[in-house]
Amino acid sequence: MEIEIIHQNENSLLKRTEVEFKVMHDKKETPTRGTVAAKLAAMMNTDRNMTIIKKIETQFGLNMSLGYANIYKDEQSISVEPKFIMKRNQLLEEETE
């Protein structure tokens, strides 16, 4: 799996880096958010727990996915993310009813 950063923007107000990326993968299945987040965090030299994959979509008929991620500077600033996004990224425990 290879990740190429298409566009990167520093959002100083929310203390995050917004990244658009392309993932080239061998399989015909989309890589998991956790796998992509770990690789992207390593590329950006940040902590995996500060990397939120907002969207990842596989292009029809191709071994390529396009995605969007937010990389936060600290735990205080990551609190702006909705709970359902945090759960999707496995950074928040599922609530049992």
TORZA-156721 format. One record per residue: x negated, y, z of N, C-alpha, C in turn; residue in three letters. Coordinates in steps of 0.001 Angstrom, whole numbers, padded with zeros to 6 digits, always signed. Example, Ala and Ser with C-alpha at 12.3 -4.5 7.8 and 13.67 -1.06 7.14 Angstrom:
2
-013190-005690+007800-012300-004500+007800-013200-003300+007800ALA-012850-002250+007080-013670-001060+007140-012900+000030+007870SER
REM end
This chain:
97
-000847-001178+000000+000000+000000+000000-000893+001242+000000MET-000610+002135-000931-001336+003399-001014-000361+004551-000825GLU-000777+005556-000072+000049+006746+000137-000665+007939-000472ILE+000083+008693-001271-000438+009921-001868+000421+011082-001384GLU-000210+012107-000846+000521+013287-000377+000782+014197-001565ILE+002063+014464-001822+002462+015295-002948+002446+016766-002557ILE+003017+017062-001394+003104+018450-000938+003022+018465+000579HIS+002387+019492+001110+002221+019623+002558+002460+021076+002937GLN+003247+021298+003994+003583+022648+004435+003452+022732+005955ASN+002771+023756+006432+002659+024003+007871+003843+024853+008316GLU+004623+024355+009260+005746+025098+009826+005335+025487+011250ASN+004792+026690+011396+004254+027112+012688+005358+027392+013711SER+006547+027751+013245+007651+028014+014163+008062+026748+014918LEU+008151+025625+014198+008534+024356+014820+007329+023499+015208LEU+006129+024019+015032+004886+023326+015381+004799+021946+014738LYS+004982+021922+013408+004910+020657+012697+004356+020873+011290ARG+003913+019775+010707+003496+019740+009319+004541+018932+008566THR+005084+019496+007505+006096+018822+006693+005401+018260+005456GLU+005568+016963+005227+004820+016263+004184+005775+015526+003252VAL+005595+015743+001946+006251+014927+000928+005197+013962+000421GLU+005563+012685+000274+004562+011694-000108+005124+010669-001070PHE+004190+009961-001722+004530+008871-002628+003816+007629-002128LYS+004531+006517-002061+003964+005250-001613+003969+004279-002785VAL+002802+003776-003131+002693+002720-004135+002526+001415-003362MET+003444+000457-003589+003381-000806-002854+003434-001968-003813HIS+002853-003090-003385+002747-004271-004239+004072-004999-004375ASP+004790-005091-003298+006043-005843-003300+007158-005012-003913LYS+008253-005650-004193+009401-004927-004713+010290-004407-003597LYS+009877-004635-002355+010662-004125-001237+009992-002885-000653GLU+010816-002002-000128+010314-000773+000472+009583-001105+001771THR+008399-000546+001995+007714-000776+003274+008526-000190+004433PRO+008334-000724+005615+009088-000237+006772+008626+001159+007159THR+009501+001871+007862+009159+003212+008350+007945+003160+009266ARG+007873+002142+010101+006758+002012+011035+005428+001845+010318GLY+005406+001028+009268+004185+000812+008496+003743+002094+007801THR+004693+002778+007175+004386+004022+006471+003943+005096+007460VAL+004640+005202+008598+004299+006214+009600+002895+005984+010161ALA+002542+004728+010411+001211+004423+010947+000121+004792+009953ALA+000323+004453+008692-000675+004768+007665-000769+006279+007437LYS+000386+006958+007400+000408+008405+007202-000260+009126+008381LEU+000008+008655+009604-000617+009244+010794-002135+009075+010745ALA-002596+007912+010288-004037+007686+010165-004649+008609+009114ALA-003935+008796+008006-004428+009689+006951-004520+011135+007423MET-003517+011559+008226-003446+012945+008685-004206+013151+010004MET-004793+012056+010524-005568+012105+011768-004719+012603+012943ASN-003517+012014+013083-002601+012362+014165-002118+011101+014866THR-001327+011299+015899-000762+010195+016666+000470+009637+015948ASP+000619+008323+015929+001782+007673+015306+003078+008146+015951ARG+003084+008373+017267+004302+008779+017973+004723+010210+017669ASN+003896+010955+016987+004234+012327+016583+004635+012403+015109MET+004697+011235+014434+005018+011169+013006+006427+010627+012823THR+007289+011428+012207+008684+011063+011967+008915+010941+010467ILE+009309+009754+010012+009680+009562+008612+011156+009933+008491ILE+011434+011026+007805+012816+011487+007643+013541+010690+006560LYS+012829+010417+005455+013472+009745+004322+012418+008964+003555LYS+012807+007792+003081+011961+007020+002172+012887+006278+001210ILE+012687+006498-000084+013554+005910-001102+012701+005241-002175GLU+013053+004006-002514+012358+003296-003574+012956+003698-004909THR+012085+003962-005877+012524+004317-007218+012946+003041-007945GLN+014091+003075-008604+014654+001893-009249+013697+001324-010291PHE+013415+000040-010174+012590-000659-011143+011094-000427-011003GLY+010683+000323-009995+009261+000620-009810+008794+000149-008444LEU+007501-000051-008313+006906-000368-007013+006409+000921-006372ASN+007296+001919-006333+006947+003229-005814+008118+003769-004997MET+007788+004389-003879+008794+005031-003033+008388+006471-002805SER+009384+007352-002713+009149+008747-002384+009707+009004-000996LEU+009029+009836-000219+009483+010077+001138+009138+011461+001638GLY+009665+011748+002832+009483+013031+003499+009250+012754+004971TYR+008251+013411+005554+007926+013187+006964+007618+014502+007660ALA+007841+014518+008970+007450+015626+009832+006408+015105+010811ASN+005302+015831+010932+004249+015461+011867+004125+016590+012882ILE+004445+016277+014136+004500+017286+015197+003171+017410+015925TYR+002973+018580+016518+001728+018863+017251+001763+018323+018676LYS+002969+018325+019326+003071+017871+020706+004459+017293+020981ASP+004611+016669+022147+005874+016023+022502+007000+017026+022737GLU+006675+018215+023168+007683+019257+023400+008365+019631+022095GLN+007615+019787+021026+008180+020233+019750+008936+019133+019013SER+008661+017863+019317+009357+016763+018641+010812+016643+019111ILE+011157+017328+020181+012517+017241+020734+013579+017860+019823SER+013191+018570+018763+014170+019144+017834+014767+018092+016901VAL+014132+016921+016819+014635+015859+015955+015896+015229+016553GLU+016893+014932+015717+018110+014269+016210+017804+012874+016760PRO+018622+012431+017694+018399+011131+018333+018444+009975+017341LYS+019349+010041+016340+019453+008928+015405+018188+008799+014547PHE+017534+009899+014256+016272+009856+013510+015169+009257+014391ILE+015166+009622+015669+014177+009069+016602+014364+007553+016739MET+015628+007085+016766+015899+005647+016861+015452+004919+015602LYS+015692+005525+014437+015263+004914+013183+013754+004735+013131ARG+013037+005657+013736+011588+005601+013754+011058+004818+014951ASN+011946+004189+015695+011628+003348+016848+010833+004107+017905GLN+011197+005375+018092+010568+006189+019124+011506+006441+020295LEU+012718+005919+020205+013703+006061+021267+014386+004712+021443LEU+014620+004316+022663+015274+003040+022952+016733+003077+022560GLU+017251+001941+022079+018680+001821+021789+019453+001827+023094GLU+020551+002569+023111+021403+002630+024300+022372+001461+024264GLU+022507+000757+025395+023462-000346+025486+024718+000166+026159THR+025834-000286+025647+027109+000180+026212+027741-000855+027084GLU
REM end
